Amino acid sequence: MKETDFDALHESATAFPRIGAGADMDRADATVIPFHRYTDFDRRWPVPGQGEVLVVPLGGLGRIGMNWTLYGHDGAWVLVDAGIAFPDQGVEGVDCVIPHPAFLAPIRDRLLALVVTHAHEDHIGAIDRLWPQGVDCPIWATPFATKMIARRLDEAGVLDKVTLNTYPVGGSFKIGPFGFRTIRMTHSIPEPVALAIDTDAGTVLHTGDWKFDPEPGIGQPTDIDALRKLGDEGVLAMLCDSTNAHKDMPISSEAQVRRAFDKLFATRKGQIAICCFATNVARVASAISAAEAAGRHVALAGRSMRNSEETARDLGMLDHVPVPLAEPAHLKGLDRDKVALICTGGQGEEKAALAKLARGERRFPPFGAGDTVVLSARIIPGNEEAVEKVVSKLRARGVEVLMGTDLMGGEPLHVSGHPGANELRDLYALVRPRIALPVHGTEMHLEAHARLARAAGCQSAIMAEEAEVIRLSEGGSRVLGRVTAPLLSLESDPSGDRVTYDPGKVLVAGQV
C-alpha cells in the first residue's frame, strides 16, 4: 500500500508489524481483526459489517487489465467484472492471466453475484474460463454484454449451467444488501455503464471504463444529469478509470474518426484495410458506412469481429449500417478501388487477421503497392515489437501503413476510449466523492489520479495495491491488510483457441 499527499484517514502498512495469517489462525479469536493492524488474510477473511463497505481490487492496480473488484457489505459480497490480463511479451504458450478461483474459497458461500460493466476482454475475459467450474454465481450484464458472454459460454458448452440476468442501461436492481443503479457512460464499446452501489454505509460509484464522447456513434452520450444527481445525493467513494490521468487531452469523439474514414476512402484508389478492436462497434460501423459510401464492397475478417458485429446487429444497433460480405475471400477478383476489409489484429497477434493478411494467406485479397492499411487503435504497451513485425511485412510489400496517431483531413484515425485529466476533473466536479480510489492504471497513472482527486476536493485518495482490503465507512477509509490471491496463467492450444480452466491443473501460478 502506498500513500500520496492526502489526509491520513488510513494508516500506512509500514507503521505497524505485519502479522502472518498462521499466527492468527492459532488463536481462538482469529476472526476478530484488530483495527490498528495490517493483516495478511488467508483462509479467513474479515466479515463485512452493516456500517462499512470492504473493497478488494484484484486487478487493474499497477497494470492495465485483469479487472476484478470485490465489494463486501453486511455479511455478503459481490464481484464487479472478471477480466483477463495478457502475458508479458515473449512468454510462450500462455494465453492470459487471471486470479486463481481458489482464492475465493473463504467467501464462496457469500458471493451473491458478478455484475459486469461492459464487454471488453479485460472485464469479461475470465468468465468463459471459470464459470461454473471455478466460480459459480449469477451474472448480471447489459444486453450487449449478456449476448457476448452467452456466446462464449455456449462455445464452452456450459451456457445452460450459468444464470445470466440482463439489466437495461440506466436500470436499477437489488442483490442482497446491495442496490445497483446503472449510469450510461461512453467508451469504445456499446453499453458501458457506471455502477452506483448503494449500501447502508453509503454509496460507492464504480465508473468502469469511460470517457465523455459527445457523439459516440452507437448509443447516447454520457448521462451527465444522472452523475450530477448522484453527487447531489452524496457519494462515499469513487473507484475510477486512471488510464490517461497523467495528461490533459482534447475532448475526442468517434464522430471524428468517421470523418477521417470518409476522407480516407474518398482519396485512396487502392485496396483499404481498417484494423481495430472487434468490440468497437461504432468504429466498425463507421468503416463500413464510409466504404459503402465510396462504392466499395466490405468484408469482415476475424471471428471476434464477426461475433461483435452480429451481436450488435441482433440488438438493432446497426440497422442503419449496410450488411458486410460473409468472407474476405469474396473480395478477391474485384477492382482494387472496390475493396474494403475490416479486420482484427491491431496488437500484432500472430494468429489474428492482420498478421495473416501481411503474410499473404490465400483467403485474403493480396495487398501490395498502392494499397493502404490503417491501424485504428492504440498499441498496448508491451505489444510494440509484435506490431512492428506485422507492419514491416506490410511495408515490404509496398503497402502504405497509417497508424492511429496519424491524421486524415485534419481528423484522427483513432481516439482513446478513456478520459484525460481534464475529463476526470469534470467528473469529480459532478460526483464530488469523499474518498477516491484510483484504479485501472499503472503506478504512474494511479499516482497522477490520486493527486488530481485530492486537488479536486476529496478528503482522501487511496493508492492501494492489488488484493488489499480497503474499509470504507462514514468515519473514513483504511487499508486493513491483504488477501491471498495467486494468479493462474492459462494456455492456448496450437490453433490459438482458448483452453478451458481445469480445476485440477494449475498451469502457471504467481502471487498478486
Salt bridges, closest charged atoms under 4 A:
GLU3 OE2 - HIS10 NE2 3.77
ASP7 OD2 - ARG454 NH2 2.89
GLU11 OE2 - ARG478 NE 3.96
ASP24 OD1 - ARG27 NH1 3.74
ASP24 OD1 - ARG37 NH2 3.19
ASP29 OD2 - ARG27 NH2 2.59
ASP40 OD1 - ARG18 NH2 2.88
GLU52 OE1 - ARG471 NE 2.41
ASP81 OD2 - HIS123 ND1 2.72
ASP95 OD2 - ARG129 NH2 2.31
ASP109 OD1 - ARG110 NE 3.71
GLU121 OE2 - ARG152 NH2 1.99
GLU121 OE1 - ARG498 NH2 2.39
ASP122 OD2 - HIS123 NE2 3.72
ASP122 OD2 - HIS440 NE2 3.44
ASP128 OD1 - ARG152 NH1 3.69
ASP128 OD1 - ARG498 NH1 3.43
ASP198 OD2 - ARG181 NE 2.79
ASP209 OD2 - HIS118 NE2 3.42
ASP209 OD2 - HIS123 NE2 3.11
ASP209 OD2 - HIS187 NE2 3.54
ASP209 OD1 - HIS440 NE2 3.35
ASP225 OD1 - ARG228 NH1 3.28
ASP232 OD1 - ARG432 NH2 2.53
GLU233 OE1 - ARG181 NH1 2.91
GLU233 OE2 - LYS229 NZ 2.55
ASP241 OD2 - HIS418 ND1 2.64
ASP241 OD1 - HIS440 ND1 3.75
ASP248 OD1 - ARG425 NH2 2.56
GLU254 OE2 - ARG283 NH2 2.76
ASP262 OD1 - ARG258 NE 2.96
GLU309 OE2 - ARG313 NE 2.60
GLU310 OE1 - ARG151 NH2 3.14
GLU327 OE1 - ARG363 NH2 3.32
GLU361 OE2 - ARG359 NH2 3.07
ASP371 OD2 - ARG336 NH2 2.26
GLU400 OE1 - ARG268 NE 3.23
GLU411 OE2 - ARG259 NE 2.94
GLU443 OE1 - LYS2 NZ 3.51
GLU465 OE2 - LYS2 NZ 2.79
GLU465 OE1 - ARG482 NH1 3.63
GLU466 OE2 - ARG63 NE 2.71
GLU474 OE2 - ARG434 NH1 3.59
GLU491 OE2 - LYS505 NZ 3.67
ASP497 OD1 - ARG303 NH2 3.54
